[in-house]
Amino acid sequence: MEALRWYLRSAEAGNLEAQVVVGLRYMDGRAGHVDIEKGMHWLRAAANKGDAVAQFNLSQIYGRGLGVQRDEVEAMRWLRSAAEGANASAQYNLGFAYYSGRGVGKDDAKAVSWFRRAAEQGHARSQYNLALLYERGEGVAKDDVAATEWYRKAAAQGIPEAQQYLDALPKK
């Protein structure tokens, strides 16, 4: 509880990282009890100041209805903000939303764009999904060389499906 007191002092002083920590601790009970109202207060405070981690967490909270009423519109608003703020997990989720058409219109080219942004930051699942789209020519011109390059990056991070693709390549 001592740590929470210091985080809370820092959050009250305007530290965005502390606001996120305090918000999440209230949301999950690590503050000693669950307090959705206080948790959302601190997460919104940081998110409204542009903190992409807070924005991503709000997208998850609204998207899953975790302690609040489920709200896909609000979830997508925060997800887009987090993705634009360079949060790789948000970029991956937004890419997946465009690929599947969940919460937005299906758009393979936008899926490629968001997966690429996250993949370039080292997000393993985004690297794998980007490889798949290059392999299939969905949202991007079919390119086996680019697909293999992204599969290699994903496999190096332990994505088994990427390694399976590489294992199936003809040996030269």
KAMO-V161720 format. One record per backbone hydrogen bond with DSSP energy under -0.5 kcal/mol. CO is the residue of the C=O (numbers start at 1). NH is the residue of the N-H. Records with the same first field share a line. If there is no record, write none. Layout:
CO: NH / NH
//
This chain:
1: 5
2: 6
3: 7
4: 8
5: 9
6: 10
7: 11
8: 12
9: 13
10: 15
11: 14
14: 16
15: 19
16: 20
17: 21
18: 22
19: 23
20: 24
21: 25
22: 26
23: 27
24: 28
25: 29 / 30 / 31
26: 35
29: 32
35: 39
36: 40
37: 41
38: 42
39: 43
40: 44
41: 45
42: 46
43: 47
44: 48
45: 49
46: 49 / 51
47: 50
50: 52
51: 55
52: 56
53: 57
54: 58
55: 59
56: 60
57: 61
58: 62
59: 63
60: 64
61: 65 / 66
62: 71
65: 67
71: 75
72: 76
73: 77
74: 78
75: 79
76: 80
77: 81
78: 82
79: 83
80: 84
81: 85
82: 87
83: 86
86: 88
87: 91
88: 92
89: 93
90: 94
91: 95
92: 96
93: 97
94: 98
95: 99
96: 100
97: 101 / 102
98: 107
101: 103
107: 111
108: 112
109: 113
110: 114
111: 115
112: 116
113: 117
114: 118
115: 119
116: 120
117: 121
118: 121 / 123
119: 122
122: 124
123: 127
124: 128
125: 129
126: 130
127: 131
128: 132
129: 133
130: 134
131: 135
132: 136
133: 137 / 138
134: 143
137: 139
143: 147
144: 148
145: 149
146: 150
147: 151
148: 152
149: 153
150: 154
151: 155
152: 156
153: 157
154: 157 / 159
155: 158
158: 160
159: 162 / 163
160: 164
161: 165
162: 166
163: 167
164: 168
165: 169
166: 169
//
